[in-house]
Structures are given as structure tokens and as C-alpha cells.
Amino acid sequence: MPTDSTYVFGSLRMPQEAHSVSDAIPSIWQSDPLMSVLIILSIILFLFSLNNILNILPCILKSLFNFKAGITIESGIQYSRPRDMAALSLIVPFILLTDRLLPSGKGLVFCLAVISGYLAVRYLLFRMSSYRLYAEEHFVYSSKCVNNYFIILCILWLISLGIVTAFDIGPDAARQVILIESIVTYTLCIARRFHFLVSSHSGFSSFLYLCVLEFLPTGILIILWLR
């Protein structure tokens, strides 16, 4: 009777394929001094912003389903300032999470450059907008409410990273979850921005604004990331 090929000298031979997302961690995460510095910096920034995040998070969650709650956050400095500080402190952790969960295959420097450039372009477009020059409040609200969804996305990614690590979820499944979270959050953000804009402008001009200052830079970001 032939011996089963899965057994060698009485031992069970197991497949060697990597099924854990932790197996896909690039070696740079383990050996690069720059990565170590950025991880330490991210932890410090996250701890620094934790109090602001916990204080503002209930208001942010309420604003997802309540337009007036969104106006309250944007118009009150007691809400908008800690929210903006929290979002600013999460940029470096977000870049590391992106490189970890949605690797481009081109290294951390590429990830850092692309995301930093994207944020810089968005900021410059906001500064050059005629609406901002006329201090049009709903335009400002529409631009700054992005921080609400950025904070939510960072929290979702942190939770997902914890689940992926704890349950040894495969990298492909992990990326699908991350992409779904990103698409849903981005869609809600666009819907809220449009809601702010149409409060004081026509639907057509609001749509054109989103096309030029939102969809265009985001599309360029996606193309650069996937190339």
C-alpha cells in the first residue's frame, strides 16, 4: 500500500504558505531606523491627541447623522480647535497605517511623499479658492469637516489592525476590509461636504467644486498609488 505523500517518516508535512497578514510585513518595518523613529513619533502623537479625540468623538459621531451637529462643530472653537489638533497629530500614524495595511510596494518614502503631496495640494487649492477669500462660511465648513472623517477613518484602521493581528487574518482579506472602510468613510465625507455647499450655492456649482478640488486630487492620488 503506497505511503501518503503528506507523511514523511511518520511526520505530518504541513504546507508552508503564509496565511497571516503579519507574514507580509516588509522587512523595513523591522530594520529601518527611520521606521522606528516614525513609529515612536506616531505613538507620542497619538497619546498626545487621545484626550482631544475622546472629547470630540461623541460630537463627530453625532454629526454623521445630524446636519446641525456638524454646524455646531465647525462654528464653535471649543469643538473645531481640538478636532483640528487631533486630525493634525494623526497624519504621521495614518501614513504608517497606510504603508502597513495598503502597501504600494514602493517603500515608505514613496508613501510619505504621495500622501504629503496630496495634503499639500488640497491645502493650496483651499487657500486659492475665491469662496475662502470672501469668508464664505459654508465653504469653510465643507472643507474643514473632512477632519471629522479623517479621525473616524484612523480609528477604524487602528481597530482593524488590532483585529487583523489578533486573529491572524490573511493580507488579502485585511485589504478588502480596509478598502471598504475607506470607501464608505469617503462617501459619507463627500455627502456631508456637498450638503454644506448646497446650503448656500447651487447644486451644479457645488458639484463642480467637488470635481475640481476633491475628485481630481483624489483621482491623481489613486493613480500614483496603483502605478
N, C-alpha and C positions, 0 to 999 in steps of 0.2 A: 504493500500500500504506500503511495508516494507521500512524502513529508510535505506538510503545508508550508508554502513559501513564507508565510508570516512568522514562522518559528525557526529559529536558528540555534541549534544545540540546546534545545529546551527553553529558550528565552523568547519572549514575545517581541517582535521587531515592530516598533511604532513608527508612523510617518513623521517626517521631520519638518513638514511645512509650518510656517509661522502663522498662528491664528490670532495672536494678540496684537492690539494696537501698540503696545509697549515695545514689540519687536521691531516696529517700523520707525522708532525714534532714531533720527540721524545721529551719527557719532559726534557731530558738532555739539549736540546737546550735552554730551558727556565730557568733552575735552576742550572746547574752545573757551579761553579766558573771557572773551567778550560776552559770550553767552552767560557765563557765570555771573559777571558783573550786572548784566541786564536782568537776570533772574532775581538777584539780590535787590536791585533797584526797584523792580516790579513789586516785590514783597513789601518793601518800605512804603512805596506809593500807595499800594492797596490798603495797608494798615492805616496810613495817614488819611485816606479818604473814607475809611469804613464807617466812621461816625456820621459823616455827611450822607453817605449812601443810605444808611439805616434810617436817618431822619427824613430824607426826602423820598424814599422809595414808596411809602403809602400814598403820597400825593401823585407820584408818577403813575402808579398802577391805577389810581382813580381817574387820572386824565386820559387813560386809554379809551375809556367808555363815556367820558363826560367832557364835552367841549368847554364848558365854563371852568371846570377844574384845570384844564390846560391853560386858559387865560389867566387864572389865578397864579399859576406857577410862573408864567412869563412876565406878568405885570408886577409881581411882588418880589422885591430884592431879597427878602428873607427866605424865599424859596429858590429863586433863579441863581443867586450867587453860590450857595453851597452845591447846587446841582451842577453848575458850570465848573466849579473846582473839582468835583468828583469826576466829571467826564474827562477833564484835562489830565488828572492823575491816572486815569485808566488807559491812556493811549499806549504807553510802553507795555503794560500787561497784555493789551489787545494785540499788539504786534507779535509778541511771543506766542500768544494763543493761536494766532493765525498761522504762524510758521509751524506750530506743533500739530494743529488739527487739520489745516488745509495746506499742506506743504506744496510749494511751487516747484520744488526740485532744483531751484537756482540759488539756494542759500539764504541765510538771514539778512545779509547786506541788501540783496535784491528786494526782499520783503520789506525791510526798513525803508529803502529808497522809494518804492512804489507807493506804500501807504502814506509816507510823509509827503510825497509829491501830490498825492490825491487830496490830502487835507489842506495843503498849501494852495492848490488851485481853487478848491471850494472857498477858502477864506478870501482869496484875491477877488474872485467873482462876486462874493458878497460885498466886499468893500467898494467895488466899482459900480455896483448897482445903483441906478437912479432912485429906486424906491428907498434905499437906505439913506441916500443923501437928503431926501425930503422927510426923513424920520417917520416913514410910514409904519405905524406900529404893528399892523398885522403881517407885514412883510418880515419885520424883525422877529415877531413871534414864530412865523413859519420857519425861519432859518435857525432859530435857537432851540426849537422843540426837538431838533434832531438829537440833542444831547440826552433827552429822555430815553429815546430808543437805543441809543448807543450804550447807555448804562444797563438797560434791560438785556441787550444782546451779550454784553460782557458777563453778566450774571448767569445767563443761560449757558454760555460756553464754559464757564467755570464749573457749573453743576454737571454739564455733560462730560467734561474732562474727568471729574471725580467718579462718575458712573462708569465711564469707559475704562478707567484704571482699576476700579474696584471689581468689575465683573469681567475683565479681560475680553472686551468686545472687539471684534475684528476692525481693522482700519477702514475698510470699505463701508461697513455699516455705520461706523462713527462719523465718517464724512457725510453720508446721506442725512444723518440726524442734524449735523451742524449746518448743512446747506438748507434744510427745511426750516430750521430756526432762523437762519439769516434771511431767507426769502419772506417768511411770514412777518418778521420784525420790520424789514424794509418796506413791505407793502403797507403795513399799518402806519409807518412813518410818512410815506408818500400821501396816504389818505388824509392824515392829520394836517400835513403841510398844505395840501390842496384846500382843505376845509378852512384853514386860516386865510388863505389868499382870496378865495371866492367871497369871503365876508366883506371885502372892500374893493374887489376887482371882478371883471367879467370872467366867466369860466374859460373863455378862449385865451385871454391874456395870461391867466393863471397856468393854463396848460403849457403855453409857450415858455413861460418862465421855468417850469419844471423840466421841460425838454432841454433847454439850453444850460441851465445851471445845476441840474440834478441828473437827468438821464445821460447827458453827454459825458460828463466826467466819470460817472459810474460805468458806463459802457467802455470807455477807454481803460479804466482800471481792470475790468474783467478781461479785455483783450490782452493787455500786457501780462496779466497773471497766467492766462492759459497758453500763451505763445511758447 
